[in-house]
Structure formats: structure tokens, C-alpha cells
Amino acid sequence: MNAAPRPSGGATAHPLLRRIALHAAALAALLGVFALYAHPDFLVMLADQLWACF
């Protein structure tokens, strides 16, 4: 009763790729927020639209 051999490489590569993808998504979100702060007219327009809801 021997256990089946485990596939090599596949079991450890998946979490690493997922971690890299999550870090890349977080970096993209942070860069997007920074890009919006570089355009203050957009932020004023967004604040005016939010204020108009109330």
C-alpha cells in the first residue's frame, strides 16, 4: 500500500503564481489611485457628483 507519487513542481507553482497575481493587482490599484490624485479636476468633479446625491 504505497501512496501515489505527487506531481513535482505543480503543487508549489500554483500558490506562487497566485501570490504574484495578487501583488500585481494591488500594485495596479495603488497606481490607479495615485494617477487619479495627479488630476485634481477629476477629484473635484467626483466630489461634486457625490455631493449631488444628497
Rosetta constraint file for C-alpha pairs under 8 A:
AtomPair CA 7 CA 11 HARMONIC 7.02 0.50
AtomPair CA 9 CA 13 HARMONIC 5.96 0.50
AtomPair CA 10 CA 14 HARMONIC 6.43 0.50
AtomPair CA 11 CA 15 HARMONIC 7.83 0.50
AtomPair CA 12 CA 16 HARMONIC 6.82 0.50
AtomPair CA 13 CA 17 HARMONIC 6.23 0.50
AtomPair CA 14 CA 18 HARMONIC 6.21 0.50
AtomPair CA 15 CA 19 HARMONIC 6.06 0.50
AtomPair CA 16 CA 20 HARMONIC 6.21 0.50
AtomPair CA 17 CA 21 HARMONIC 6.09 0.50
AtomPair CA 18 CA 22 HARMONIC 6.16 0.50
AtomPair CA 19 CA 23 HARMONIC 6.20 0.50
AtomPair CA 20 CA 24 HARMONIC 6.09 0.50
AtomPair CA 21 CA 25 HARMONIC 6.14 0.50
AtomPair CA 22 CA 26 HARMONIC 6.18 0.50
AtomPair CA 23 CA 27 HARMONIC 6.11 0.50
AtomPair CA 24 CA 28 HARMONIC 6.13 0.50
AtomPair CA 25 CA 29 HARMONIC 6.22 0.50
AtomPair CA 26 CA 30 HARMONIC 6.22 0.50
AtomPair CA 27 CA 31 HARMONIC 6.10 0.50
AtomPair CA 28 CA 32 HARMONIC 6.06 0.50
AtomPair CA 29 CA 33 HARMONIC 6.30 0.50
AtomPair CA 30 CA 34 HARMONIC 6.20 0.50
AtomPair CA 31 CA 35 HARMONIC 6.08 0.50
AtomPair CA 32 CA 36 HARMONIC 6.35 0.50
AtomPair CA 33 CA 37 HARMONIC 6.40 0.50
AtomPair CA 34 CA 38 HARMONIC 6.42 0.50
AtomPair CA 35 CA 39 HARMONIC 7.05 0.50
AtomPair CA 36 CA 40 HARMONIC 7.45 0.50
AtomPair CA 36 CA 42 HARMONIC 7.10 0.50
AtomPair CA 36 CA 43 HARMONIC 7.22 0.50
AtomPair CA 37 CA 43 HARMONIC 7.14 0.50
AtomPair CA 39 CA 43 HARMONIC 6.95 0.50
AtomPair CA 40 CA 44 HARMONIC 6.28 0.50
AtomPair CA 41 CA 45 HARMONIC 6.22 0.50
AtomPair CA 42 CA 46 HARMONIC 6.13 0.50
AtomPair CA 43 CA 47 HARMONIC 6.07 0.50
AtomPair CA 44 CA 48 HARMONIC 6.13 0.50
AtomPair CA 45 CA 49 HARMONIC 6.24 0.50
AtomPair CA 46 CA 50 HARMONIC 6.22 0.50
AtomPair CA 47 CA 51 HARMONIC 6.01 0.50
AtomPair CA 48 CA 52 HARMONIC 6.10 0.50
AtomPair CA 49 CA 53 HARMONIC 6.77 0.50
AtomPair CA 50 CA 54 HARMONIC 7.52 0.50
